[in-house]
């Protein structure tokens, strides 16, 4: 049914759209939606945050339908399982977060069809790219985009719309393209109709403006005449303001010559018929002067508005240098935006306190931007992620990629020179690596290393893709992936071709994954230059390049990622580490060339492999191919090392310090002290993860915000109470990991049976058993290393959570909050203190001793930044105190939740009573903590009988 969609329901496209001015964004999608409704034959249509044009059009067409269709309008995302054959149409405004939207979709019936509008918009693209990997989907790439999701029983789920592209036959592909082209035809029709309406509105506005402008000119002539009459009898500087005020001269008539030039150069081009209207000196320029005086007067005010300007807005680099940095700026408490350079206008410069020019080559347009920025006292920052400012390097013997990108050395030299001109007109510079920022300081002494970074959406997609690969892994095939997204340097790849060929010849199940452009099928590696690869052509997998947000799922297919570079080449040494950290997030270990940035971020043999000679490449790849456990360990360590160093929290912290230092001399001095003391803000040592065995696993492959981690050692008497308190949490999606630390009682059996009974309650259930009794810190680290949520909550097996614990703690977290701790109610005997954890969060209070219990909601990134819990069996007991001290040293913020959310059991068998407070043991614990944190000065060093 509906196998040939190109010839199905064609008449349903002929739909009259009821345009509602100002509420017509959806007009271009309504013909396709009308076709969907005819093809799917739903009984219910639910409109969520749709505009008035959609509502009016769909209401008017409902009466003409053959089958009854009931339209409902929701103001929020509700769960209504009683709806039969529903279609949910979600507008581009009011979308939930990616995880929340995914969870809502999972509550719908199997016959549901979901339509999501505006999937390419910044707020919605993350949601869409998470959903499309979880359900059969169809993406309509027109304008702001339309996405379709189907559940298993929907009538459209078996059509070509939702069939995997790689499984389409030639005829099916032709039909699908034909169908899409028809959709484009009708979308274009309504797009043009909208443009016509807008032009009509503009023409009418222009006519009205001309009339008002003519009146204003006449008024000004009258004023000038009166000034002329009085000029011989009064002082001009005293009386003219009075006359102007008396006649209410409009300040909007005063035009700054530079502002006029900006307006002429920066406003987008209009149609010829409207050109003269837009050359008129309009009132909006008044705001330009006002903003200029504001900036002049506010030289020492906070640098709070940051505009990232992209010189190459269509390249993947815009995500790393503009989009994600703008988001990190907002996370830091400022207002961050990004915009293509060609679209920057005076309003943007009026808004900004600082602009970051990424890969912006000098031109008349850029010259004007810089002039106006100087006029407004806007700080100018030049940013680049390659050596694009040294014209002498524009030679094929240095940049081999010149051959494959289709430009001459002369043209590239001009491009580099124009980037240099932009840089020398800036106040300071950004670069993603220390090596590159050092090169820039020769031209601009003030330069900061601002690394490339990932964001929360990329992390979520990467970890979900890694889990799916693990769940559906092919047992034999091992893939070595070369993630080259643009035409590569052939000389880089040449270094490892003999090694790859030799390995593939001897290992039949080895695959080399290379990429090509989807439309032209042109490869990013010109394979003809490597004839030896023809001997193993059957073992090369060619993959189409994907859109940037789809990259995590593609990388997760690899078993090993490679990044060969000419390590002695200055241009290659400026390349950033993004290939390493993106592979690490997706659970893939890397072998890379030892360039400066890779040597700084990779610990050879622990977080990745560094290889330069053919022998080193062969040895590194052979080890990883033969040893699956080594691959898993390197991937885990790489993931933990990248969580902080390339994460949005560290980026926000760095950018906050930089932008604060731009405010005035005092702020610059304060931040210099912090930056010099902090250095590159590195993470502590990698978390120590003792060996453990997986005993039970259940994964519904849904994202959760929180993982509760219960550690247990011979606590069979209390363990079920702790488990039940987790099951009773009011939060819907929840992960649970139990780590048995070498118990000799029946704890493992009890836990496994309980998990099997209650597996449907949880998204993920994991039961681990350490190989030996590693102690509390080691057991917790094992649990955290298996957690896939952004936050984890450690719970000792003898304690209990109250039902609202997870929900309440999560609500207090911000993207940069490291942990949140509640008040706890003591019970048991002897319970001397009724409540624990009542003190507000003040880091310096830790100097005297610990006042924060281990039971806190913790960001996994913060745990990784501090090197996890310490693992020392003979000094265990204060692992949580050590973690809070480490976070204080790194400037990671905690927060206090003033609610009782957990219950702390006091009993004679607790670790505090039976181990920590023993005299000899406590001496070791105190000595260890004082050595790790010399600034603490404990008030209570001796043993005590109760906590």
N, C-alpha and C positions, 0 to 999 in steps of 0.2 A: 504494500500500500504506500502511495506517495513516493515510489522509488525514483520516478522521474520528476523531481520537484520543479524543473524548469518549465514544464508544461502543465503544472497543477495550480488551480486556483488563480489563474492569471487575471481574471476579471475582478477579483477581490482587491487588486491594486488600484482600480479606478475608484478612488475615494475622494470625496470633497472634504477638505480639512477646514474646520471652523476656526480661523485664526483669531486669537484674542491678543491684541497689541500688548507688548511687554510681558506676555506669558505664552510665548510661542516657540520655545527652544525645541520642543518635541515634534514640531510639524514635519520635519524631514524623515522621521521614523514611523509616522502613523500609517502610511500605506503598507509597510512591511508588517506592522503589528496587526493591521486588519487582515492581512493574508494569514498570519499565524492563528488568529482567532477562528477564521474559516476552516483552516486545516486541522486544528486541534479540537474543535467542537467542544469547548469547555461549558460547564454549567454555571461557573462562577468566575467573575473577573474582579480582582481586588486591586484597587488603585491606592498606592502608598506614595505620598509626597510627589504626585504628578502635577503638572501645570494645568492651567485652565483650558488651554487649547486641547490637550489630551482628553480632559474630562468632558468638554462640550462635544467634541467630535465623536467620542465613543458612546456617549449617551444618545446622540442623534442617529447613530448607525445600529444601535441595539434593536430598535423596533423593527428593522427590516430583516433581521436574521430569521432563519428557518427554525432554529432551535432556541429554546428559552435561555437567556443569558442574564444572570443577576449581577448587577454591578454594586460593589461595596467600596466605600472610601474609608481608609484607615489613616489615622494620624501617627501611628506607631507600629512597630513590628510585633504582631500578636501571634499567638498559637491557636489555630482553629482547626482541629483535626476533623470536624464534622463536615467541612466543605468537600463537595464531590467535584472531581475533575476541575480543579481550580487553576487559573492563570493569575500570577501575581505580577503586576506591572509597577516596578520601583523606579521612581523619578531620580534625577541626578542630585537632588538635594536631600539631606537628612540620612545618608547612608550610614550604617553602623560600621564599627571597626571591623577589620578583616576577620578576626577570630569570632567576634560576636555575630557577624552576618552568617558565617559558616555554621555556627551553632543554631541560629534561627532556621536556616534552610534545612538542617537535620531534623527539625521538629515537624516539618511539613509532611503531608501524605505522599505515598510513592507515585501517585498520578499527577503530582503538581508540576507545573511549568512556570519558571521564573524568568521575567524579562527585566533586565537592569539597564537603565539609561545613563549615558555619560561615563562610560567605563574608562575613557582615556583621561578623565580629569584627575588632577593630583590626589584628591581625597578618595576617589573611587577606584583608581587603577590598582592600588594595593589589594583592595577587596576582591576585584575581579580576578586578578592573577592567582590569588589563593583559591578561589572557588573553581576556576576552570580546570584545576588539577584534581579536584575532588569529585566532579560530576561530569557527565557528558555535556559538552558545551559547543556553542556556535558564536563566533565573534563577527560582528558586522562593522567593519572598519570604515565608517563614514562619519565625518564631522567629529563629534564628541563620543561617538561609538555607542553601539548597542550590543548587549550580551544576552544570550539565551542559555538557560540551564534547564535540564530535564531530569526528572527522577525516573526510576526504572519502568513504571507502568504508563507513562504518558504516551499518547498516540504518536507523538512526533519523535519519540526516543529511537525508533528504528529507521528513521529517514536518513537521507544523505546529509542533512544538516548536521547531525551529530555523529556521523561516521568518522573514524580516525582517518586523517589525510593520507597516511602511509598505506592504508588498506583499500583505497579507492581504485577502481578500474579506470581505464582511459575514458570510457563512455560516462561513468559516474562523475569523474572529475569535470568533464565537459558540461554535463547537466548542472553541476553545482556552480560552475563559473557562469553559465548562462543565467541561472537564477539570480546570482548575486548582481550581475550586470543589469538585470531588469530592476532589481531593487535600487541600484544606483540611479537608474534613469528617473524613477519617480521621486527619489530623494532630491536629485538635482532640480527637478521641476519645482518642488516646494521650497528648496533653497533659493532659487531664483525669484520665486514669488515673495519670499521674505525680504530679499534684497531690494526688490522693487518697492515694497512697502516702506522699507527704511529710507530709501532715497526720496520717496515722496514726503516722508516726515521731515527729512533734512531740508528739502526744497521749501517746504512750508515754514520751517524754522528760520531759514535764511531770509525769506520774504519779510517775516515779522521783524527779524533783526535789522534788515536794511531800513525799514521804516523807523525803528527806534534810533538807529544810528544817525539817520538824517535829522531827526528831532534834536539829538544830542549835539550834532555839529552846529545847528542853528543856535542852540543855547550857548555854545562855546563862543561863537562869533559875537553874540551880544555881550558876553563877559569881556572879551578882548576889547571891544569897543569902549566899554565903561572904564576899563583899566587905562586905555589911551587918554580918555578925558581927564582922569585924575593924576596922570603921571607927573605933571609939572607942579602939582601942589602938595603931593604927599610922598613920603618915602616908600619906595616900591616894596622893600623887604618887610615893612610893617603893615601896610595896608592891603597888599594883594591877598594875603591869607584871609583877611576879613571879607573881602569882596568875593573870593572864591567860596567861602563858607556861606555867605549870604545868598549866593546864587546856587548853592548845593552842587558845585562842580563835582562830577563823578571821578574818583581817583582812578577808575578803570580806563580813563582816556590817556593816562600817562604811560608811554611805551618806552621801555629800556631798549636801546639799539641792539644789545647783545641778546636780550630775550627775543626780540623780533627775529634775529638770525637763527636762534635755537628753534623757534617755532616753525620757521620755514624749512629747516633741515630735518627736524625730528618728527613732525607730524606725518602720519601715513598718507600715501598718495590717494587722491580722490579722483572721481571721474571728471573729465574736462568740463562738463557742464557746471560743475560746482566749484571749479578751481578758484575763480575770482572771489567767490564768497568766503573761501577759507583763507584768502590773503588779506581779508579785512582785519584791522586791528581790533580784536574782540576783547570784551571785558575780562576774559579769564586770565589775561596776562598780568592783571593787577596782583594776583596771588603770587606771582613770581617775585615781584619786588618785596612784597610783605615777607615771604619766606626768606629772601636774602637778608633783610634786616634782622629777622629772627635768628638766623644762623650767626650773624655778626655779633649779636648781643648774647648769644648762647654758646660762646666758644668753650666754656667750661661746664656746660650741661652734659648729662649722660649721652654717650654715643649709642643711642638706643635703636635706630632704624638703619638696617644694613641691607643694601641692595646688591645682589650678585648678578653680574652682567655677563652673559655667555656670548663669546665670539663665534663659537661653533655649536649652536643650539641643537643641531640634528645629530650630533655624534654621541656615542655612549659616555664620553667624558663629562658631559653636562650633568649626569647623575652624580658622579663622584665630586665634582668641583663646585657645582652650583646648587642643584636640588637638595642634596643631602646636607651640604654645609648651611644652606638657608634653614633647613629643618633643625639642625644642631644649634644654630643661632637662636632660634625660637625656643628650643629646649633650655638654652642658657638663660632665658628670661628677657631676651631682646625681641625685636620684631625683624624677622628675616624674610626676604622675598628674592625671587630670581626672575630674570627677563632676558630674552634675546636682545643683543646689542642693537639690532636694526629697529626694534620697537620701543627703545627708551625715549621718553618724551620729557618735557619740562616738569610735568607733575611728579614724575618719578624722582627727579633730582631735587625737587622741593621737599619731597617726603624723606629723603635719605640723609643720614648723618655720615655714612661712609659707603663707598661703592667698591666692589671687588671686580676688577676687569679680568676675566679668565679668557685667555687666548684671543685677546682683542688686538687686532693689528691697527696701527695708526691710519687715520683717514680724516677727511674734513668733518665727517660726522663725529668721530671720536674726539677730534680736536675741540669741537664745540662742547661735547659732553664734559671734557676736562676743564675747559674755560669756565663753564657755568658752575662746575663743582668747586673750583677755586673761588669763584665769586660768592658762593654760598658757604664757604668754609667746610665743605664736605671732604673728608679724608679719602684719598684715592689709593687703592691697593691693586697692584698688578699680580696676577696669579697665572701660573702655567704648570702643566704636568709633564712637559718634555723640554728639552733644550731648544726652545723656539726663539731665542733672543741672541744667538751667536751666529751671525751671517757667515763667518769663516768656516763653519761646520757643514754648510749646505753642499756637501760633496758625496758622491756615490761611494767613495772608498771609506767614508765614515758612516754615512746613513744609507745602508744597502736598500732600504725600503723605497728610496726615490725611484728605483727602477720599476717598482710594482704599483705605484700610486699614480703614474701617468703625468708627472710634472717634470719640468727641466730643473737643473741646478740653479739656473738664473732666476726662475720664478720663485723657487723655494728660498733663495737668498734674499729676494725682495720681501717675502713674507716674514722671514726672520728679522730683517732690518726694521720692518714696520712694527713688529712685536717689541723690538728693542726701543723704538721711539716711544711706544706707549709706556714701557717700563721706566724710562728715565724721566717721564713726566709724572710718575706716581710718587707717593710719599713713602711707601714701603712695599714689601713683596711677600707673597705666599708661595710655597712650593711643597709638594707632597713628600719629599725625601730630604735628609740632611745634605746629601751630596749635591742636589740641585739647588737648594737654598744657599749653600756656600758659594756656588758659581754666581748666583744672582747678587751676592753681597759686594762683588767687585764693582757693580754698577749702582746698587742701592744698599748702603750698609745696613739699614734696618730691614731684616728679612726673617720670617718665621717659617718653621717647618709645620705645615698643617697636613697631616697624612690623608690619603684617600680613606674612605670609611664605608662601612655598611650601615643600613638602617634596620629598624625593627621588622619591617615587612620582608626584607631580604633574609634576615635571620630566620624568621618564621617559615618562609618558603623553603629555605635551605634545609632546615632540620626536618621539616615534614617530608621533603624529597628523600632525605637520607633514610628516614624511617620506612618509607614506601619501598625503597630499593632493598633494604634489609628484609622486609616482609615478603617481597616477591623476587628475590635475587636468583639469577641463573647460577647454578652451582659450578660450572666449569669455566665459562668465558671470563677472561681477565682483560680489561680494557685500559689501554694507555691513551690518555686524551691530551691533545695539544690545543688548548682553547685560544686560538688566534682569531680574534673577531674582525680584524682588518688585514689587508694584504701584508704579509709578514716580511721580515728580513730573511731572505733566503739563506744567507750565510749563517744565521743563527741555527736554522733547522739542519743545515748541512753537517753541523758538528756531530749530530747524533744519528744521522741516517744509517751509517754503517753498523752502529750498535743495534739500532732497532731492527734492521734487516736480519742481522745474525740471530738475534733473539727470536724473531718471528719464524725463521726457518726451522729452529729447533723446538719451538713450543707451538704446536698447531692451534691450541685454544687461546692464543694471544691475539688481541686485536689492537690496531692503531686507529684512533678516532680523529678524523680531520674534518674541516668544515668548508662549506661552499655557500655562495649567495643563492637564496631561494629562487629569485626571478631569473637570473642569468646562468645559474649553475656554475659560475666561475669560482674556482677554489681560492681559499686564502693562502694556500701553499701551492706554488706552481710545480706540480708533480713531475712535469717533463724535465726539469732540471736535476732530477734524482732518478736516473734510469735503473739503479739497483732495486728500487722499490717495486718495479714491475715484476720482480721474482716473487713477491708476496702480495700482489694486488688483491687476491681473494681475501686477505686478512685485514684489508683497510675498510673501515666503515666511514662512509661519507654522510655527514649530517648537515641539514640546512641550518644556516644561522638563524637564531631566534631573536625576538624582541628582547630588549634588555631585562624587563621584569621576569621573563621566562628563563633567564640564564641559570638560576639555582637548580631547577629540575634537570637541565641539560648536564650541568657539571656533576650532579649526583650519580649519573650513569657511569662515570669513570671509576676505576679502581686505583689508578695512579694518574696524577696530573704532572705534566712536564712543562718547564719554562727554560728552554735553552737560549742563551744569550752569549755574545762575544764579551767575555768578562773583562778583557783589556781595552774595550772600546769605550770612549768617554760618553758617547750618546747612549749606549746600552746601560752604562752605570747610573744614568739619571732616571732610568725606568723605575716605576714604583713597584710595590709588593702586592698589588691587588690580585694577581693571579694566584698567589699563595693563599691569601686570606679568604678569597671566595671559594676556593677548593676546600679549605679547612672547614668553613662553615657548613659545607655540604657533605662533610665526613670523608674527604678524600685526601690522602697524603701526597706530598709533592717532592719531585726531584728537580732542582733548579741550578742554574749556573751561579757561581759565587760572586755576583756583583756586590757593590757596596751596600745597597739597601737590603739584599737578601742575607748578606753576612750579619747585618745588624739585627734582623728579626728572626732568623732561623738558628736553632741550636742543632748542629749536625748530629744525626742519629737519634735525636730525641723528639724534635718537632718537625723535622723534614730531612732531606738529604741534599747536600751540596756536591756538585760534580762538575769538573772542568775538563779533564782529559777523557779520551775514549774509554780508557780502563776504569776510571772512576764512574762514568756513566753506566758501563756494563755491570760493574759490581753493585752499584746502588739499585739499578732496575732489577737485577737478578735476585737480590735479597728480598725485595718487595714482592716480586712475582711468586717466589717460592714460599714465602712466609706470610700467611693470612693474618696471623696474630700480630706480627710486626706492623703490617699495614694498619690494622685496627688501633694499635697503640700509638703510632705516629699520627694518625688522623685525630685521635682523641686529644693528644697533647697539643697538636696544632690548633685545634678548635679552642681549647682552653687558653692558649697563649694569645689568640686573636680576639677573644671575647672582650677584653678590656682595651688592648692596644689599638685596635682598629674600630672600636665600638663607638656608638653615638654619645655615650655618657662621657667618655674621655674627650671626644671632640668638642662637646658642649663646654666642658670645663676649660679646655684650651682656648676656644674662641672667646669665652667670657673674659678670661684673663687678658687676651690681646685687645679686645675692644674697650675694656675698662682702661687699659693703659693709654689709649688714645685720647682720653678726656682732658687731662692736664698733667702738669709735671708731678704733682703729688701722687696721682693715680699711677703714672708711669713708674715712679720710684717704688711704690708698694708692690706693683705687679712684677717688677724686675727682681725684687727680693724673693718673691715666691717662685718665679720661673727659674731663677738661678739655683735655688735650693731644691726645687723639684726635678730639675734637669729635663729629660725627655718624658717624665712621668711614667716610668716603666712599671710593669707588673712585678710582683714579688716572684719568687721561684714558682715553678709549676706546682699545682696541687699534687700531693703524694697520694696516689691511688693504689692501695694494696690489692693483691690478687683476690678475686672472688668468683664464685660460680653462679650462673643463672639457673634457678630452680623452677621458676614459673614466670610466664609472660603472657599478657593479653594486651593488644593494642588495637583500638578502634580507628586509629589514624585520623583523629580529630585533635585540634589544638586546644590546649588548656593553659590557663594563666598560672596555675599553682600546682606544685607537686608536694604532697605531705610525705616526709621521710621519717619513718620510725626505725630507730636502732634498738636492738634487743640483745641482751645477754642473760640467758637463764631467767627470763621474766614470764614464764608461762602462766603464773598466777594473775598477772595484771594485763597481759598483752591483748586479750580479747576486749577488755574495756577500752583500751586505746584505739583499737581498730573500729569498734562500734562508734566511738566519738568522731572518727573521721567519716564514717559512712553517713552520719547524721548531719553533716555540714549542709547548710542551705545553698551553697554555691552549686550550680548545675554541673558544669564540666570540671572534673577533678581527676588528678593522677595520684597514685599511691605507690610508694616504694617501701618495702620492708627489708632491712638488712639485718640478718642474724649473724652476730659476731662470734661464731664458734660455740654456740650453746650446746650443752650436754643434756638438756631436758627436752621436752616434746614441743618446744616453741615452733620449730619448722613445720611439723605436721599440722599443728593447730592453724598456723597462718595459711598454709597451702589450702587446706580444706575450707577455711573461711573465704579465701579469695575465689575459689571455685563457686561457692554459693552466691557470692555477691559481685560477680564479675560484671554484670550489666550496669551496676551503679557507677562504674569508673570508666574513664577514657583509656587510661593505661594502668595496668597492674603489674608490678615487678616484685619478685621475691629473689633476693640475693643471699648467699652464704659466703662469708669470708673463709679463706683457706686455713686460717688460724685466728686466734683471738688477737686482733690488731689494735684494739682499744677504741675508745669513743671517737676520736678524731679521724682515724682511718676508716671506721665503719661509716661515718657521716660522709666522708669524701667519696666512698664507693657509691653511696646513694645519690649524691649530687651529680656525680659523673654520668649516671644513667638518666638523670632528669632531663626532660626536653622542654619544660615550660620556662618562662622568663623568671619565675619566682619559685622558691622552695621554702618549706616550713618544717624545720626539724622538730620532732616530737619524741621524747623519751618514752619507752614502752610502759613506764609506770605512771605516766601522766595522762591527762584527758583534755580534749578541746571542747569548748562550748559550741553549740550549733552555728552561731553567727561569726565564728572566729575568722575563717578564711574570707568571707564576704566583707567583713568590716576592715580587716587589715589591708586587703587589696584596694579598697576604696580610698585609703589614705596615701597610697603610693603615687609618686610622680615619676616621670621617666628617669629622673636623676636621684631618686631616693634609694639609698643602698639597703635600708632595712627599716622595719616598723615593729615595735614591741608593745605588747599590751600589759594590763595588770592581770595578775594571776591570784586565784583564791587557793590558799593552802588547805589541805585536809589530811587526815591521818594523825599519827602520833609519833613523837611529840610535836605538835604544830604551835610553835611559840608565836610566830608572826602570822596574823590572819591573812595579810595581803603581801604580795611581792610585786616589784616593778612599778611602784607608784611614782618614782622620781622622773621629772622631765628630762628630755635629752639635752645634756651638756657635755661635750667631749672631754673637757678638762676635769670633770668629776672622776673620770676613769683613772686619773693619776693616783688617787687614794685607794682605789680598789674597784671591783666590779659591782655594778648595780643593775645590770641588764641580763636577764636570763637568756638561755640558749633558745627558748621557744619564741622565735621572731620570724617574720616573713622577710626573706633575704633575696635580693637580686642575684641571679647566678653570675652575672657579669662582675658584681662586687666581690663575690666569693673567689672568682678566678683572678681578679686584680690583686687580691691579698694573698694569693698562693694557697687558698683553701684553709682548712683546719690543720693545725700542726699534728703530726703523727709521731708520738714518742710514748711508748708503752709504759716506761718507768716514771713518766711525769704527767700522766693523763689526769684530766679533771678540770682544767681551766681553758679548754680549747675555745669556748665561746668568748671568754674575756680577751684572749689573745687576738681573736678575729676583730672584736670591737676596737682594740687598740690599733691594730693595723689599719683599719678603716679611718680612724681618727688621724693617723699619720699621713694618709693619702688624701685627706680632705673629703672623704665620702660621708655623706650626711645620713644620719638615722632620724627617726621620728617616734614620738611617744603617742600611743593611742590610749586615751584615758577611759578605758572600759575593761571590765573583767571578761576575758575571752578564753581563759584556760584554767585548769585546775592542777595544782602541783601537789603531788603525794609526798608526804613525809613518812618515812618508815626506816627501820633499822637496817634494812638490806640495800638502801639506796647507795649509789656510788659515792655521793658526797659524804655519807656517814661511814661507809665501810672502807673507802679507799682514800679519797682526797684529804680528809681531815685527820688521817693518821700522821703522827709527828714526822717520821722519817720521809714519808712520801711527800708531805706538804713542803718540806725544805727543798726537795728537788723541783717541785712545781714552781715555787717562788723564785728559785735561782734561774730556772729556764726563762720565766717571764721577764725578770729583770735584765737578763742578757739580751733577749729579743727586743725589749723596749726600755732602754736605759732611762727614759724620762719619767717612768712611773715611780712613785714613792709610797709603797703600800702601808696603810695604817695597821692592818691586821695581818701579820706574818705568821703568828703562832696558830696552833690548832684551836678549834672551837668544837663544842659538842653538838651544836645544831647549826643549821644554815642561817 
